[in-house]
Amino acid sequence: MTYEIRDEIIEEFEHYTQYLYTLTIETEDGNEIEAGWAYVAEATEEGLEHGNLYSVEITNLDVDEEYRNHGLGTKIIKRIVNDLGVAAITPCNADNERLYARLGRKIDDRGLQGGTGVYSIAL
């Protein structure tokens, strides 16, 4: 499976910059399909001074159900961490939690946005 991960700045705010990472795969017939994506918030210095808890937070990560369990979520996370440094992420379900526990370490039992804890992921 051939894939490519693209990133772009979506919006810049006073306290953080919002990125979108998109993973596309090339099918056997040569078509490109968007198979996964992640939204990432990178805090500015002002953001960290005004209460942002983490310098880089993966706020949303999704891989289309058809393409799950092929390592694509891992590839997206590793690209983000490679580009921006250590990232914090909160799982929203048991599958997410297993992935994040495999890639990182739990740093807080209280989740962001209603999750079940916060994981720190570094290369």
ROSE-4610 file (N, C-alpha, C; in Angstrom, 1 decimal, always signed):
// ROSE-4610
residu = [M/M/M/T/T/T/Y/Y/Y/E/E/E/I/I/I/R/R/R/D/D/D/E/E/E/I/I/I/I/I/I/E/E/E/E/E/E/F/F/F/E/E/E/H/H/H/Y/Y/Y/T/T/T/Q/Q/Q/Y/Y/Y/L/L/L/Y/Y/Y/T/T/T/L/L/L/T/T/T/I/I/I/E/E/E/T/T/T/E/E/E/D/D/D/G/G/G/N/N/N/E/E/E/I/I/I/E/E/E/A/A/A/G/G/G/W/W/W/A/A/A/Y/Y/Y/V/V/V/A/A/A/E/E/E/A/A/A/T/T/T/E/E/E/E/E/E/G/G/G/L/L/L/E/E/E/H/H/H/G/G/G/N/N/N/L/L/L/Y/Y/Y/S/S/S/V/V/V/E/E/E/I/I/I/T/T/T/N/N/N/L/L/L/D/D/D/V/V/V/D/D/D/E/E/E/E/E/E/Y/Y/Y/R/R/R/N/N/N/H/H/H/G/G/G/L/L/L/G/G/G/T/T/T/K/K/K/I/I/I/I/I/I/K/K/K/R/R/R/I/I/I/V/V/V/N/N/N/D/D/D/L/L/L/G/G/G/V/V/V/A/A/A/A/A/A/I/I/I/T/T/T/P/P/P/C/C/C/N/N/N/A/A/A/D/D/D/N/N/N/E/E/E/R/R/R/L/L/L/Y/Y/Y/A/A/A/R/R/R/L/L/L/G/G/G/R/R/R/K/K/K/I/I/I/D/D/D/D/D/D/R/R/R/G/G/G/L/L/L/Q/Q/Q/G/G/G/G/G/G/T/T/T/G/G/G/V/V/V/Y/Y/Y/S/S/S/I/I/I/A/A/A/L/L/L]
num = [1/1/1/2/2/2/3/3/3/4/4/4/5/5/5/6/6/6/7/7/7/8/8/8/9/9/9/10/10/10/11/11/11/12/12/12/13/13/13/14/14/14/15/15/15/16/16/16/17/17/17/18/18/18/19/19/19/20/20/20/21/21/21/22/22/22/23/23/23/24/24/24/25/25/25/26/26/26/27/27/27/28/28/28/29/29/29/30/30/30/31/31/31/32/32/32/33/33/33/34/34/34/35/35/35/36/36/36/37/37/37/38/38/38/39/39/39/40/40/40/41/41/41/42/42/42/43/43/43/44/44/44/45/45/45/46/46/46/47/47/47/48/48/48/49/49/49/50/50/50/51/51/51/52/52/52/53/53/53/54/54/54/55/55/55/56/56/56/57/57/57/58/58/58/59/59/59/60/60/60/61/61/61/62/62/62/63/63/63/64/64/64/65/65/65/66/66/66/67/67/67/68/68/68/69/69/69/70/70/70/71/71/71/72/72/72/73/73/73/74/74/74/75/75/75/76/76/76/77/77/77/78/78/78/79/79/79/80/80/80/81/81/81/82/82/82/83/83/83/84/84/84/85/85/85/86/86/86/87/87/87/88/88/88/89/89/89/90/90/90/91/91/91/92/92/92/93/93/93/94/94/94/95/95/95/96/96/96/97/97/97/98/98/98/99/99/99/100/100/100/101/101/101/102/102/102/103/103/103/104/104/104/105/105/105/106/106/106/107/107/107/108/108/108/109/109/109/110/110/110/111/111/111/112/112/112/113/113/113/114/114/114/115/115/115/116/116/116/117/117/117/118/118/118/119/119/119/120/120/120/121/121/121/122/122/122/123/123/123]
x = [+0.8/+0.0/+0.9/+0.7/+1.5/+0.7/+1.3/+0.6/+1.4/+0.8/+1.4/+0.7/+1.4/+0.9/+1.2/+0.1/+0.3/-0.1/+0.5/+0.1/-0.1/-1.0/-1.2/-1.7/-1.4/-1.9/-3.3/-4.2/-5.7/-5.9/-5.4/-5.7/-4.7/-4.3/-3.4/-4.2/-4.1/-4.7/-3.6/-4.1/-3.1/-2.4/-3.1/-2.5/-2.1/-2.5/-2.1/-2.3/-1.6/-1.8/-2.4/-3.5/-4.2/-3.7/-3.3/-2.8/-3.8/-3.8/-4.5/-3.5/-3.4/-2.6/-3.5/-3.3/-4.1/-3.3/-3.8/-3.1/-3.9/-3.3/-3.9/-3.2/-4.0/-3.4/-3.7/-2.8/-3.1/-3.6/-4.7/-5.4/-4.7/-5.0/-4.4/-4.7/-5.8/-6.2/-5.7/-4.8/-4.2/-4.9/-6.1/-6.8/-6.3/-6.4/-6.0/-7.3/-7.2/-8.3/-7.8/-8.5/-8.2/-8.6/-7.6/-7.9/-7.8/-7.2/-7.1/-6.7/-6.9/-6.6/-6.4/-5.7/-5.6/-5.6/-6.2/-6.1/-5.1/-4.3/-3.2/-3.2/-3.1/-2.9/-1.5/-0.8/+0.5/+0.5/+0.7/+0.6/+1.8/+1.4/+2.4/+3.0/+4.1/+4.6/+3.5/+2.7/+1.7/+0.6/+0.4/-0.6/-0.1/+1.2/+1.8/+1.8/+2.0/+2.0/+0.6/-0.4/-1.8/-2.6/-1.9/-2.6/-2.7/-2.3/-2.3/-1.4/-1.9/-1.2/-0.1/-0.2/+0.7/+1.1/+2.4/+2.9/+2.3/+2.1/+1.5/+0.4/-0.8/-1.9/-2.6/-2.7/-3.4/-4.9/-5.7/-7.1/-8.1/-7.8/-8.6/-7.8/-8.0/-7.3/-8.4/-8.4/-9.3/-8.8/-9.0/-8.7/-9.9/-10.3/-11.5/-11.5/-12.7/-12.8/-12.2/-12.4/-11.9/-10.4/-9.6/-8.2/-7.6/-8.3/-7.8/-7.0/-6.2/-5.3/-4.3/-3.9/-2.8/-1.7/-1.7/-0.6/-0.7/-1.8/-1.9/-2.0/-2.8/-2.8/-1.5/-0.7/+0.7/+1.5/+1.4/+2.2/+1.8/+0.5/+0.2/+0.8/+0.6/+1.1/+2.6/+3.4/+4.8/+5.2/+4.5/+4.8/+4.6/+3.5/+3.2/+4.3/+4.7/+5.7/+7.1/+7.4/+8.6/+8.6/+7.5/+7.4/+7.4/+6.7/+6.4/+6.9/+7.4/+7.9/+6.9/+7.2/+6.4/+4.9/+4.0/+2.6/+1.8/+0.7/-0.2/-1.5/-2.1/-3.3/-4.2/-5.5/-6.4/-7.3/-7.3/-8.1/-9.6/-10.4/-11.8/-12.5/-11.7/-12.3/-11.2/-11.5/-10.5/-9.5/-9.9/-9.0/-7.9/-8.4/-7.4/-6.5/-7.0/-6.2/-5.1/-5.4/-4.4/-3.3/-3.7/-2.7/-1.8/-2.4/-1.6/-0.7/-1.2/-0.4/+0.8/+0.7/+1.7/+2.8/+2.3/+3.3/+3.9/+3.2/+3.7/+3.5/+3.3/+3.1/+2.1/+1.3/+0.2/+0.8/+0.4/+1.0/+0.0/-1.3/-2.4/-3.6/-4.2/-5.4/-6.7/-6.6/-7.7/-7.6/-8.6/-8.6/-9.0/-8.5/-8.9/-10.1/-11.0/-12.3/-13.0/-13.1/-13.9/-13.2/-11.9/-11.3/-10.9/-10.1/-9.8/-8.4/-7.7/-6.4/-5.6/-4.4/-3.6/-2.3/-1.9/-0.7/+0.3/+1.5/+2.6/+3.3/+3.5/+4.0/+5.3/+6.4/+7.7/+8.3/+9.2/+9.9/+11.1]
y = [-1.2/+0.0/+1.2/+2.1/+3.3/+4.4/+5.2/+6.3/+7.6/+8.7/+10.0/+10.7/+11.4/+12.2/+13.7/+14.5/+15.9/+16.7/+17.8/+18.7/+20.1/+20.8/+22.2/+22.9/+24.2/+25.0/+25.4/+25.2/+25.5/+26.9/+27.2/+28.6/+28.9/+30.1/+30.6/+31.5/+31.2/+31.9/+32.5/+33.3/+34.0/+32.9/+31.9/+30.9/+29.6/+29.3/+28.1/+28.2/+27.3/+27.1/+25.7/+25.7/+24.4/+23.9/+22.6/+21.9/+20.8/+20.4/+19.2/+18.3/+17.1/+16.1/+15.1/+14.9/+14.0/+12.9/+11.7/+10.5/+10.0/+10.0/+9.4/+8.1/+7.2/+6.0/+5.9/+5.2/+5.0/+3.6/+3.5/+2.1/+1.4/+0.2/-0.6/+0.0/+0.6/+1.2/+2.6/+3.1/+4.4/+5.6/+5.3/+6.4/+6.7/+8.0/+8.4/+8.5/+7.9/+7.9/+8.5/+9.4/+10.0/+8.9/+8.3/+7.2/+7.6/+8.7/+9.1/+10.6/+11.1/+12.5/+12.8/+13.9/+14.3/+15.8/+16.3/+17.8/+17.9/+18.9/+19.1/+20.6/+20.8/+22.2/+22.3/+23.3/+23.6/+24.9/+24.9/+26.1/+27.1/+28.4/+29.4/+29.7/+30.5/+30.8/+31.5/+32.4/+33.0/+32.0/+31.0/+30.0/+29.2/+28.9/+28.2/+29.1/+30.3/+31.3/+31.5/+31.3/+31.5/+30.3/+29.2/+28.0/+26.8/+26.9/+25.6/+24.6/+23.4/+22.4/+21.7/+21.6/+20.9/+21.7/+21.6/+22.4/+21.8/+20.5/+19.9/+18.9/+19.1/+18.2/+17.7/+16.4/+15.8/+15.8/+16.7/+16.9/+15.9/+15.4/+14.5/+13.6/+12.3/+11.4/+10.4/+10.1/+9.1/+8.4/+7.1/+6.4/+5.7/+5.8/+5.1/+3.7/+3.2/+1.9/+0.8/+1.0/+0.0/-0.1/+0.9/+0.9/+0.8/+0.5/+0.4/-0.9/-0.9/-2.1/-2.4/-1.4/-1.5/-0.6/+0.0/+0.9/+2.3/+2.7/+4.0/+5.1/+4.8/+5.7/+6.0/+4.9/+5.0/+5.9/+5.7/+6.5/+8.0/+8.3/+9.7/+10.3/+9.5/+10.0/+10.2/+9.3/+9.4/+10.6/+10.8/+12.0/+13.3/+13.4/+14.6/+14.8/+13.7/+13.8/+14.2/+13.6/+14.0/+15.4/+16.0/+17.4/+18.4/+18.0/+19.0/+18.7/+17.5/+17.1/+16.3/+16.1/+15.3/+15.8/+14.8/+15.2/+14.6/+15.3/+14.7/+14.4/+13.3/+12.8/+12.1/+12.3/+11.6/+10.6/+9.4/+8.4/+8.6/+8.3/+8.4/+7.0/+5.9/+4.6/+3.6/+2.3/+1.3/+1.1/+1.1/+0.9/+2.0/+3.3/+4.4/+4.2/+3.8/+3.7/+2.6/+1.5/+0.5/+1.0/+1.8/+2.4/+3.3/+4.3/+5.3/+4.7/+3.7/+3.0/+2.3/+1.8/+1.1/+2.1/+3.3/+4.3/+5.3/+5.4/+6.4/+5.9/+6.9/+6.6/+7.5/+7.0/+7.8/+8.8/+10.0/+11.1/+11.7/+11.4/+12.0/+11.1/+10.8/+10.0/+10.8/+12.1/+12.9/+13.2/+12.9/+13.1/+14.5/+14.9/+16.1/+15.8/+16.7/+16.6/+15.3/+14.9/+13.8/+12.4/+12.3/+11.1/+10.3/+9.3/+8.5/+8.6/+9.7/+9.9/+10.7/+11.1/+11.7/+10.9/+10.7/+10.0/+10.9/+10.7/+11.5/+10.6/+11.1/+10.3/+11.0/+10.3/+10.9/+9.8/+10.2/+9.2/+8.7]
z = [+0.0/+0.0/+0.0/-1.0/-1.1/-0.4/+0.4/+1.2/+1.2/+1.4/+1.6/+2.7/+3.5/+4.6/+4.2/+4.1/+3.9/+5.1/+5.3/+6.4/+5.9/+6.6/+6.3/+7.5/+7.6/+8.7/+8.3/+9.2/+9.0/+9.5/+10.7/+11.2/+12.3/+12.4/+13.4/+14.4/+15.7/+16.7/+17.6/+18.6/+19.5/+20.3/+20.8/+21.7/+21.1/+19.8/+19.2/+17.7/+17.0/+15.5/+15.3/+14.4/+14.2/+12.8/+12.8/+11.7/+11.3/+10.0/+9.6/+8.9/+9.3/+8.7/+8.0/+6.7/+5.9/+5.3/+5.5/+4.9/+3.8/+2.6/+1.4/+1.0/+0.5/-0.1/-1.6/-2.3/-3.7/-3.8/-4.5/-4.7/-5.9/-6.0/-7.1/-8.5/-8.6/-9.9/-10.1/-9.1/-9.3/-8.7/-8.1/-7.5/-6.1/-5.7/-4.3/-3.4/-2.2/-1.3/+0.0/+0.6/+1.9/+2.9/+3.6/+4.5/+6.0/+6.3/+7.7/+7.8/+9.0/+9.2/+10.7/+11.0/+12.4/+12.5/+13.5/+13.8/+15.0/+14.8/+15.8/+16.2/+17.5/+18.0/+18.6/+18.1/+18.6/+19.4/+20.7/+21.5/+21.1/+21.1/+21.0/+22.4/+22.4/+23.7/+24.6/+24.0/+24.7/+25.2/+24.4/+24.9/+26.1/+26.1/+27.2/+28.5/+28.3/+29.4/+29.9/+29.1/+29.5/+29.8/+30.0/+30.5/+29.6/+28.4/+27.6/+28.3/+28.5/+29.3/+28.5/+27.2/+26.4/+25.2/+24.7/+23.6/+22.3/+22.2/+21.0/+21.5/+21.0/+21.3/+20.1/+19.9/+18.8/+19.3/+18.7/+19.2/+18.6/+17.4/+16.7/+15.8/+15.8/+14.9/+14.5/+13.2/+12.7/+11.4/+11.3/+10.1/+9.7/+8.4/+7.9/+8.3/+8.7/+9.3/+8.3/+7.0/+6.1/+6.1/+6.6/+6.5/+7.9/+8.9/+10.3/+10.4/+11.4/+11.7/+10.7/+10.0/+9.0/+9.3/+10.5/+10.9/+10.5/+9.9/+9.3/+10.4/+11.5/+12.6/+13.2/+13.4/+13.9/+13.0/+11.7/+10.7/+10.9/+11.0/+11.2/+12.5/+13.6/+14.9/+14.8/+14.2/+14.1/+13.3/+12.2/+11.4/+12.2/+12.9/+13.7/+14.8/+15.5/+16.5/+15.8/+14.7/+14.0/+13.6/+13.2/+12.7/+13.9/+15.0/+16.0/+17.4/+17.6/+18.9/+19.7/+20.9/+21.8/+21.7/+21.6/+21.5/+22.6/+23.0/+24.0/+23.2/+23.7/+23.0/+24.1/+24.0/+24.9/+24.1/+24.5/+23.8/+24.1/+23.1/+23.3/+23.3/+23.1/+23.2/+23.4/+23.6/+24.0/+22.9/+21.7/+20.6/+20.6/+20.7/+20.8/+22.0/+23.1/+24.3/+24.1/+23.5/+23.2/+22.3/+21.3/+20.3/+21.1/+21.8/+22.5/+23.6/+24.3/+25.3/+24.6/+23.5/+22.7/+22.3/+21.9/+21.3/+22.4/+23.5/+24.5/+25.9/+26.8/+28.2/+28.8/+29.7/+30.3/+31.3/+31.1/+32.0/+32.9/+32.7/+33.5/+33.4/+34.5/+34.5/+34.1/+34.2/+33.8/+32.3/+31.6/+30.1/+29.7/+28.6/+28.0/+27.2/+27.1/+26.3/+26.6/+27.9/+28.3/+28.0/+27.7/+27.5/+28.7/+28.6/+29.8/+30.3/+29.9/+30.4/+29.3/+29.6/+28.5/+28.4/+27.1/+26.8/+26.2/+26.5/+25.9/+24.9/+23.6/+22.6/+22.0/+22.0/+21.5/+20.7/+19.8/+19.0/+19.8]
